[in-house]
């Protein structure tokens, strides 16, 4: 018996000596700890799970292999080589964030710094570190080739700002969610500002806390993804954490004490059974009105409205800003998003995601001063906006209220069999905007005493008082997209991908209520309703087929070719292609890359069918109602407006990537983009005294070229802390019309042009000529510091109505942002961001084009007259009427509290 006991002791001792203890931390590819990761010694039932900090300890046999698995992430196997084993999990199988990208190829994912295409990758941490309240504004201060426009008076534009990559307008950047096409907005920008005539997706609707990372392909990709990808592709990858959650409370205010912001965001996840996961985000926010009105010039008002000087001066003495509201509107938003999937086994997976956003915006039209109306109107107006006596009437300011609903959803199935990877999915998405105008009137109605003159042929309105609230209608867009994508690595050198996409699109213009559009005085004051003849439902469908082949000629030399065929039901077909190559050497430390492609963009349904009346500021004339006729109307045919065709593009990119070590990287890329038959919303053309119309037309060819630079260094030890820095920039070499304007014959016959100097400036020179972002991060104990400087280069406007001998130039400015994080505990983090720390504001000046322009600027009276023309008599003195690329609100303080579950 004693011998038997001794034998057991010896066996146990030998077993102990044959084992070793391993510990470490498991994180995701954004640096967040992953609790609940399953860790098993391969070939055994011996296993543990990570704690709330992602830490683990396990005893294993010497030479063992650990298998790390976590719902929503790829399984990872690591051999034990020491007492510590830290790992990073991601959907690509443990690669770091900047090492693998899935955008820009339809075959196997590639390394970022050694890819054949220029791609920016941003983590959720990168986005939140900006302190910006929305996703699009965070990108503005992280991506130099990305710009978004701030507009001073908005109407429907207040619901979402125009954005663009490489100065190409919002229509030419394709937005993907987890690799699937996101729906466009239902809004087409028709105001006189950058982005005019364009349509894009509402990326501001995407909650930042739901994003794992963003991959931005800065290259033409129509052959790979279809229409709209002329300038590039933005692929938003959603979080997949199944158990790591956080709650964020945020608030902010401007240095002027307005624009208060409050928000709360919850991101969390859960496993579903043994093989499924779900991650969800709920985000609520509200931003109060911020107002930066200018001081209105009396002489300009007198000239524009033919008003009595005494009346003008008396009113402006009470309201120097003429009651104008010019800044950022009041906005409330509720955002919901889910992302999930089920891994049935190693070869079969079902995935899904869905999002819904509701946004409400309250903004204002220009204040209607009392001297805008005749004395005869005063008794009638006083009953609407006063106590009934003419002296009580002090004007009114119409409000514009927009209700936006945006949704998208995808469900799909991935499988692998015999090396063939198949991905089948169905995507839907839509955007609806409904408008309300309040505190306004329709001048075609008459009061009971007939104080307002009657309109000919409208006797039935006589004696009926106007409403003061109107429902002018709105717009809606939705699509359904079916995708089949198949790929296989045929050998170690050859990869094949092919597939198809079927898409149906629906666009609807909602009719306004009768009072919003009826009458010869253009309906509701400030925003006219959609008439029955301007409303309706419109749709189309298209089918796309693509083939993608990637060949690694050697381990270092890659060539990739793609061809795509698209057939649209309404304008025809297009075939485009792309060829790219990459050569790396010096142990992957240096990469040379280039691509050449053709592309296309189908005219959007919005551009084909939008028809409306619109109130706009016309220099020297005040507020004027102008018409926009759609491309398929009888009015368009009678005016000789041709049918819209697709845009065609040629895109060339060449660059170099350097990564001499794991901490430093640098890429420089040159690009040249030529667009033929570019679709523009042209000037109003006067065909006859009774026919003045604006319309969409394939009006120009354009050429855009420039250079992108991205560089960064991380993990630099400074004192007791760790520092990283990055510098990135975009410089526009050329952005201009290529050749003569393609005026329709009917326009040339009346000696006019759809593109004048104003339209040309809005399309090209109104973008910053260069943009540079320099940032640094420093981690010291529980503190983290970020400092970012964003330099916006000069922009040039040729504002409508001003002298041809002058131009407006916004000066180069640098906006500085400071962030301070404090990790109060492992779960609680406080963050203070001061955006625009030095209170830098847009600044513009007149520039003379010639000697005559110099003479104007030497004459204070003439200079004042020109100033009035581009600022609506001083109402928009900070930005002019056309807007700019950073806010006029100045310094913003933001405080957030993040609690990890």
HUFENFEN-V153434 format. One record per helix or strand of 2 or more residues. SS is the DSSP state (~ for helix, > for strand). FROM is the first residue (numbers start at 0). TO is the last residue. If there is no record, write none. Layout:
<<SS & FROM & TO> <SS & FROM & TO>>
//
This chain:
<<~ & 1 & 16> <> & 18 & 27> <> & 37 & 40> <> & 46 & 48> <> & 54 & 60> <> & 64 & 68> <> & 75 & 78> <> & 86 & 88> <> & 99 & 100> <> & 109 & 110> <> & 118 & 122> <~ & 123 & 127> <~ & 134 & 139> <> & 145 & 147> <~ & 154 & 158> <> & 162 & 164> <~ & 169 & 171> <> & 172 & 176> <> & 179 & 180> <~ & 202 & 204> <~ & 207 & 209> <> & 210 & 216> <~ & 221 & 224> <> & 231 & 237> <> & 245 & 253> <> & 260 & 271> <> & 275 & 286> <> & 289 & 290> <~ & 297 & 304> <~ & 308 & 317> <> & 326 & 327> <> & 329 & 344> <> & 347 & 363> <~ & 369 & 371> <~ & 374 & 384> <~ & 389 & 391> <> & 398 & 416> <> & 419 & 437> <~ & 458 & 460> <> & 469 & 488> <> & 493 & 509> <~ & 513 & 516> <~ & 531 & 533> <> & 535 & 551> <> & 556 & 567> <> & 571 & 584> <> & 589 & 600> <~ & 604 & 608> <> & 611 & 617> <> & 621 & 627> <~ & 633 & 637> <> & 646 & 660> <> & 663 & 680> <> & 684 & 687> <> & 690 & 693> <> & 695 & 717> <> & 720 & 736> <~ & 744 & 748> <~ & 756 & 764> <> & 769 & 779> <> & 782 & 791> <> & 794 & 796> <> & 805 & 809> <> & 812 & 822> <> & 827 & 834> <> & 843 & 847> <~ & 850 & 856> <~ & 859 & 870> <> & 891 & 899>>
//
